[in-house]
Amino acid sequence: MSKSRPAAVYTELSGRSSAVLAVLCGAIFLEGIDVAMLNVALPSIRADLGLSTGMLSGVVSAYVLGYGGFMLLGGRAADLLGRRRMFLLWLTVFLLFSGLGGLASAGWMLLLARFVTGVAAAFMAPAGLSLITTNFAEGPARNKALLVYAGIAAGGFSLGMVVGGLLTALGWRWVFFAPVLLAALILVGAFALVRDADVPERISGGFDLPGALSVTGSMLLLVYGVVRLEHPSEGPVLTVAVFGAGLLLLAGFGWNERRSANPLVRLDILRSGTLVRTNVIALLFVGSFAGFQFLATLYFQEMRGWSTVQTGLAMAVIGIDAVLAPVLTPRLVDRFGNARVVFGGVLLAALAYALFLPTDLDRSYAAMFPAMLLLGVAFALVYGPLTIAGTEVIAEQDQGLASGLLYTAFQFGFALGISAVTAVHVAVGGSEIDALQTALIVPVIAAAIAAAVAGLGLRRTGAPDTADQLVRA
């Protein structure tokens, strides 16, 4: 791809800067809606292609493996090879393999399509986020851009369930073809509008190939190990072996990075308490929601007999975060600081999950609505401020790496949340409603721990907290 001319750093949201932000928000919305739509369409895909339960689970896991396995490499590649270049290249790959999924006539085609689509997202997402953090000046302009970006990202996932239900009613292949159309529009806009704020003339030094191979292999094995937790009775020895191999590769990666002249990941970035604790909160918060969403879908569709459209509409109110995040959250952050806003948001999430706990087969939707509404508000309060905190104190040349770490936490949280509730659900046994109610305790606990971690950063006195105070011991 041709090199773009460097872009000016925007100090406010108006004109061209708003158009650039819209394109980048469109890409993260695409990623979120793609995942959510597929989840709703899985029963229809199974019925049409005659997939086994293992193959159907593999279709979901393949995306998680690609996304989680290549995320750190994707984040660093954006820093080294050019953020715009990586964004455009992998958005194109995302488009092509989403289309392949829509044309699939066998399970292996879906597996291939979802794995490569996950890899594409692993490179595209951190490149897009780092384009925002480097194109918008640190301070109010960047914070506003990140809050809008995060709100659209979270809204894409929640609204994707509604859209997925509607498209599945027309035919499950539209769940794959619709993202192709959206990706094509975003790609045209990105070519015309998006520029790197600082495009290097060449890559300085060499590329850390051993580091790239070891960290990618480690992430793939660890994510696969998490996915295997969903089936506790199927080869526990193999699951332990997978985790052990992943941790061994991760240790080898750390050893290599300390000695490499051109490390893929500068380990001193992990000395930032801000970065580490923000990523822990991100993992727990997203994990709690992923587990809840999985259980709620199971409850609505398989236990209550609701259609995909009804299920999507039942959870549509969670998408209110897309409206609240750019409107309400900036005002709250300005007044109370990131730390207090995040703390309040994760507390609301824990409360929402607790309110859903008494669910039984006769409970009206009106009784469940407050939990859904609180979740939408919680996402508006947490997702954006976490994105700011995870990138604000990081040097410009490491923005892609910081973005990759944050998205790795999100993806691991997503996989771990689903695996944890599935394992508990299977282990409890007995009646379906008893198993569901017990498994619903997992999101409550995860959100409560996230609130405790966020609470450690709160200042006891003085002015409102900055992003750094969110994670300061």
C-alpha positions, 0 to 999 in steps of 0.5 A: 500500500502507498504511504499516506502523508502525515496527518495533523493532530486534531485539537477539537471535534469538528469538520474533518476530525469528526469524519475521521472519528466516524470512520474509525468508530464504524470499524469498531462498530463493525467488529462488535456487531459481527460477533453479536450477530453470529451468536444469535444466528448459531441455531439457524446455522446448525440446522441448515448445515447440519453441524455437530455441537462440537463444530458449532462451538468451534465456529465461535472458538475459532474467532476467539482464538484468532482474535486473542492469539494475535492481538499483541502482535497486531498492536505492535505491528501497528506501531512498527509498520504503520497504523493506517497501513495495518488498519486498511490491510486487515479491514480488507481481509476482514471484508473478504473472509466475512464474505467467505463465511456467508458462502460457506457450505460446510463446517470447515469453511466457517471455521476458516472464515471465522479464524481469519476474521478473528486474526483480522480483527486482532490487527485492525482493532488496536490499529484503529484505537491507536489512530485515535490516540495519535491523531487527537491531541491528549486532553479534552479532544482525545478523551471526547473521541475515545468516549465516543469510540468506546460508546459505539463499540459497546453499542455495536455489540448490544445492538448486534443482537437485535440486528442479528435476530432480524437478519437471521429471520431473512436467512443466516447468510445475511449475518455474514454479508451485511458486515461485508457491505458495511466494511466496504463503506468504511474502507472507502472512507478510510482510504480518503480520510484516515492518515497516520499522525507520524509515519516512520520512514522505515522500521528502526532495527529488526523485527523480533521474530522469536518474540512474535512467534512465542507470544502468538503461540502462547496467546493461542494456547491460553485462549484455547485452554480457556475455551476448553474449560467450557467442557470440564469432562472432556480431557481435563489432562489435555486442558492442563497441558494446554495451559502449561504449554501456553505459560511455558511459551509466555515465560520464553517470550519474557526471557526473549524480550529482556534480551532482544535488541529490538523487543516486540513488547518492551516489558517496562511498559508493564511497570505502569500501574495504570496499564496493569490495573486497567486491564484487570478491570477490563478483563473482569468487566467484559468477562462478567457481561459475556457470561451474563449475555450467554446465560440470558440468551440461553434463558430467553431462547431455550428455556422460554422459547423466545425467537431470535428477534424477541431475544434481541429486542429484550436486550436492545435497551443495553444499547443505550450506552451508545447514546449515553457514552458521548453525551453523559459520560464526558460530563461525569468524567470532567466532574468526578474523574475516571476513577469514580465513574468507572467505580460507579459503573462496575458497581451498577453492573454488579447490581444489574446481575444481582437483580437478574438472579431471581429469574424463573420461567414465569418472570415477566420482562418488565421485572427484568427490564431494570437489570438490562437498563442498568447494564446499558448505563454501566457500559456507558460509564465504564467502557470509555473511561477504561479506554482512556485510562489504558492509553493515556499515560503511554508514550506515543510510539507505544500506543498500538502496543497499549491498545493491543494489551487492552483488547487482549484483556477484553478478549480474554475476559470474553472467553473466560466469562463464557467458559466460567459460566458454562463450566458452572452450569454443567457442573451444577446439573439438576433442573435447568433453572437451578443451573442457570441461577447458580451460574448467574452468580459468576457475573455478580462475583466478577463485577464485584471483584472489578469494583474492588480493583477500581475502588483501590484507585480512588483517592480519599480526599482532594480533587477528582481523580485522573486516569492514572489515579484509577490504578494507583496503589 
